[in-house]
Amino acid sequence: MMVYILVSEKKGGVYATVNNVTNAKVVQMFTVEDDAERFRLLLEADEKEQDLQVQCTEKETVINNCKVFGYSFSIIDSDEFIIPT
């Protein structure tokens, strides 16, 4: 299954948020490209991130990389809406 993630060219990696409770880094995987783009624009509008790009990739690749680097992940379906905090 293909998913959409946000990547930073400057930092050379996948964008991840930090869970305030567990302090774990969490990578968001969007099932719809427009949702990933909307989240990217919200981050840009809040001036949290300015260099992010939406990238299409295999879900299993992201999951495997999260396991290797100790990140958590979240799959955002088309009927879910998230906003940066």
N, C-alpha and C positions, 0 to 999 in steps of 0.2 A: 504494500500500500504506500502510495506517495503522500507525503505531508509537506507543509511549508513551515520553515523556521526563519528566524531572523539571525543574520550574521553580520559581524563587524569587520570591515576590511582593515581599519586602522589597528584594531586589537587582534585581528587574525583568528577569530573564533566565533562560536555560537553565543548569541545573547541569552542570558539567564537572569531570572529574578532571584531574590533571596527570600525564603520563607521566614517570616518574622518569629514564628514559634520555634521551629527546629534549626534555624540558621542554615538550612540546606539550600544549595543553588538548584533552581528549577528551570528546565528548558521547556518552553511552550511549543507544542507541535500543533499546527492548525490543519484541519482537514480541508479547508477552503482558502484559496489564495487571497480572496478579497478580505477575509477576516484577519489574516496575517498582515496585510497591507494597512488595514484600519488600525490595528494595534501599533504598527510601526509609526503611523502618522500621529497617533495619540502620544506616543513617547517623544516624538519630535516636537509636538506642540507644547508639551510640558518641559521641554528643553532638557530631558533626561538623557537622550541619545540623539546624535545628529548624523551618524554615518551608517546606519543599519540598512541592509538590503534584504528583501525576501528571497529565499532560496528554496527550490523544490528538491526534495531528497527522499530516500527510502526510509520509512518509519523504523525498520529494524536496524539500520545503520545508526540512526540517532540514539535508539535505545542501547545499542552495544557501546557506543561512545560514552553515553551517560554512565553506564556501569563501570567502564574503565577509569573515568575521571571522578567518580563518586558523586555525580549529579543525580538529582531526581528529575522526573519529567511529567508533563501533563499534556493530555491530548484534548484539544479544544474543538468540539464538534460544531457544526453549522448552526445549531440552535442555542449555542452558548455565547455570551458576550462578556468579555473581560476588559477592565480598564487598568491602566498603570496606577500604582499608589505611591 
